[in-house]
Amino acid sequence: METTKGFVTVATGDEKYYRLAENLCLSYRRSGGKYPVALICDRENEYTACFDRVVTVASFRRSTVDKLLMRHSPYGETIFLDADTLILGNIDELWNVFSGADDVSAFGCKLPLDSKKGWFTYEGSGKYKPLVKYLISMNGGIYYFRNTPLARQVFETAEAVIPEYSTIDFKYFATPQDEPLMAMAMVVNGCAPCDEAYDMIILPAHSRKVTVDFRGDVYEDGKPSRAKMIHFSTARTNLFLYNYLTETIRGGEAAATAGNYRRIRHRYAVRELRFYLRHNGGAVLRKLGLDGLVQLLKKHM
C-alpha cells in the first residue's frame, strides 16, 4: 500500500465548483499546510493549476453523489474536504486525529439500532438489514480513508446503493446524496466515524452567529472563533461571509481593509437580504401555516 498522504477535493460540471475547489486549495496553502492537495475532476481548466495533482475521471453527472469520485485519490492515505470549505488555520493535525480511525471514517458517532438519529433507520435498511449492526451520524464535509481493499469495498457498496435508494428509509434527502450512501456503506462494511471533537464550523447547522471583521478574522456570537475550517453549504458561498474570506485569502493584507470590507458587504447586501428572507422567513411562514406564501416567496426571490 502507498504510504503517501494528501488532501483531496472533487469538482465536476459547472465552473463554479472548480472555483470553490481552487479557493479551498488556496486557503489550505495560506494556512501553512504542508501536505499535497489533489483535485479529482472531469476536466482541466484555469482553476486546476494550483493543485499538486489533477486526476481526471468520468463523472457520475450527478453533483449530489460526485463526491464518491474521491475514491480515485492518488494517495495511500486521504483526507477529503468538500469544495465548499475554507481553511482558517493549519489542519495538518487531522492526520493525527484520524491515525487510529477505521479504513474509512468521518466525524460523527455510532448509534444504537433503535436511535431516531442517523442517516437511515434500522427497520428501513432494506436488503442490507442483516448486515446493519449499528447506525451512524456523521458529516460528509470531511472523509478519511486509506487505499485498502476494505476502503474500496466501502466505495463499491456506496455506488451499489444508488439504484436501491428508494427502497431504503433514508432521512433528509429524497434522492441519492453522498452522506446517506456513505453512511450505509460504512455500516455494512464495519467502519465507524471518528467521535473526536474538532474545531470547525458547519453552516447552516451551526448554532452560533458567524461573522467576519475587515481583517478576515472570524467570530462566533461576537467572540473570536477557534475554528480551523468552515464548511459552507453551496448556496451560502454566494453570500458575504464566504466571499469576503476568499478576498482576504487571495489578496492577503492588501485586500483586508475597512474600505474593501464595506465595498464587498454593500455588493452582497441585496443577495443577503433575499437569502435570509427566503430561508429564515420561509421557516417562520411554515410555522404559521402559510405554505402558499412560502411558494410565492420562492417564485419571486
N, C-alpha and C positions, 0 to 999 in steps of 0.2 A: 504493500500500500504506500502511496505517496505520503511524504511527511511534511509537504509544504502547507502553509496556512495562508488564507486570504479571505477578504471580504468580497461579496458578490451582490449585484443587484440585477434587475431584469427590466428591459424596456422593449416594447413591440408596438407596431401600429402607429398611432398618432404621434406626431413630432413632439407634443407636449410631454409625453412620458420620457423621451430622450432628454429633454431639457431638465426635467425633475431629476433624472439619474445623474446628469452632469453636476447639478447643484449639490446632490448628495456626495459625490466624489470630491468636489472642491471643498465642501465643508469638513469632510474627514481629513483631507490633507492639511487644511488650515488649523485643525485641532492638534496637529503634531503626530498623527498616526503614522506608524512605520511599516504597516503591512501592505501588500499589493491589493489592488481593487480591480475586479474584473466585471465586465458587463456582458450579460447574456442577452442577445437581441436578434432581430430578424434582418438587420441590415446595418452597414456602417454609414455614418454621416458626420456632419460638423460637430456633433456633440460627443462622439465616441473617442475623440483623440486623447482626452485626458486620462483614459483608463490604461492600466498596465497590461491588461489582456482583454481582447474583444472576441467573444465566441458567437458566431452567427449560426442560428438554427432555425428550422421551420417553426413558426408559431402555431399555437392552437387556434389563433384568430378569435379567441375569446378573452378579452382583457381580464375577466374575473378569475380565470384559472391560469393565466400565463405565468404566474409566479412559480408554477410547478416546473418551469424550464430551468430553475436554479439547479436541478439535478445535473445539468451539463457543466457544473463548476469545474475549472481546470485544477483545483487544489485538492490535496489529500484531506484537509480539514477546512470547512467552510462556515463562515457566518454570513447568512443572507440578511440584507437590510432592504426593506421596501423603499422604492424610489421616492416616495413622498415623505421621506425622513430627512431631517437636517441634524448634523452633529454639532453639539455645542461645546464639548470637552473631549479629552482623549479617552477613547473607548477601547483601547487595546487590552485593557484589563478583562474584557469579555472572554478572552481565551482562557484565563484562569477561572472565571465564573463557570464556564462550560466544561472545564477539564475532566470532571467526573460524571458528565452527563451521558445519557444513552446515545447510541449512534445517530439518532435523530431527536432533536429536542427544541424547545422554545420556552419562553417564560410563561408559567402558569402553574397548575396544580392537578393532582389526581383527585377524583371524586368518587364516592360510593355509587353503586349501581342505582340506588333509589334517589339520587340527587336530582333536584329540579334545575340545576345549573348545567353548564357544559354545552357542547355543540350539537348533541343529539341525545335521545332518550334510550335507555337500555331496552325497554319493551318495543321501541320502534326501530331497532337496529337491523331489521330485515334479515337477509340471509347471513349476515355477519354476527348475529346474536350469539351463537355458540362460542364465538371467539372473543366476545367482549367480557372482560373480567373487571373492568373499572371504566369510569368516564373521565374525561379531562376538560378543563377550562384553560384556554391559552389565547395569547395574542399573536397573530401572524405577521407582525411587523418585523420580527426577528426570528430566524430559524438557525439552528446549529446542526451540522451533520458531518459525518466522516464518510470517506469514499470506501464503503464496505458493502458486502453482499446484503447485509440487513438493511442498510440505508437505501440501496437500490430497490429492495423489495417493498419498502415503505412507499417510495415514489410510484412504483408499478401498481400497488394497491390503490393509491390515491387516484390514479388515472382510471383504474378499473371501476371505481365507484361512480365516476361521472355518469355513465348511462343508467346506473341504478339509483341516481339521486332522488328521484320522485318516489321511490319505494321505501325510503328511509325517513324517519321522523327528525329531519334536520331542523334546527331552530334558526330564526332570524333571517335566513335567505331562502327564497323560493326556488332559486336557480343555483347551479353549482358555483361555489366560491372556494378559494384555496383553504381557508381556515377549517370549515367543516370537513372537507375532503381529507386534509392532513390529520385532523383530529381522529377521524375514523381509522385512517391508515396506521397511525401511530399506535392506537389502542390494539388493533388487530394483530400488529407485529410486536407488541410488548414494549413499546417505547413510551416514555413518560416525559412531561415537561420538567423544567428546572424551576423549583419554587423559591429560589433565592431572590430577595428583593433587589431591584436595580433602579438607580435614579434616572427615570425617563418620564416624559410627558406623552400621553396618548390622547389625541384630540379626535372626536369630541367627547370621549368618555371621561376626561379629566374633570375633577370636581372643583378645582380652584380656577380663578380667573387668571389667564396667562397674558402678560403684556410684555412689551419691549421698550427700552428707552433709546435715545438717539445714538448712544454708543454701541447698541446691539446687545446690551445685557438684558437677560430675560428675568421676569419677575412672576411669582405666583402669589396672588392676593396681596400684591404690594411689597412682598419680601423677595430678596434675591433668590433665584432658583438654584438648586443644586443639581438639577437635571443635566445629563450629559447628551441627551438627544431629545428631539421632539418628533413623534410620528403623527403627521397630519393625515386627515382624510384628503383624497384628491381634490374634492370640492373646496376645501379650506386652503389649498395652495393658491387660490385665486384672490385671497384676502390680504390685508395689510401685513399681518404678523409674518407670514411666510415670505412675502416679497421684500419687506424691509430687511429681514435677516439675510436673504440671499444678496441684497445690495451690499451689505456690510461684509459678507463673506467674499464676494467677488471684488469689491473695491477697497476693502480694508479701511484704514483711518480716513482716507480721502472721502469715502462715502458716508462715514459715520459722523455726520454733522447735524446740528439742530436744524439748519435750513433744508437739508436733504430729507430729514425726518418729516418736517412739515409738508414738504412738497409731495412726498410719496403718500403720506396719510391723506392729504387732500385728493390725490389721484384715485385712491381706493374708497373714499368716503361713501359715494353713492352705492358702490358694489357691496360694501359692508352693510349698509342700511337694508338693501334689498335682501341680502343673505339672511340677516337676523330676523327680518320681518317674515320671510318665507319659512324659516326653520323654527325659530322660537315662537313667533306669532302663531304659526300653524299649530303648534302643540297646545297653546292656550285655547285656540278656537275649537280644537277637537274635544278638549275637556268640557267646553261649553255646549257641545253637541252641534257645532256649526260646521260640519264637514263640507257642506256645499260651498261655504265661503272660503274654506281651505283650497278647494279645487279652483275657485275663481282667482285666488291669490297666486297660485302656481301658474295659471294660464297667463297672467298679465305681469309676472315678475320673473 
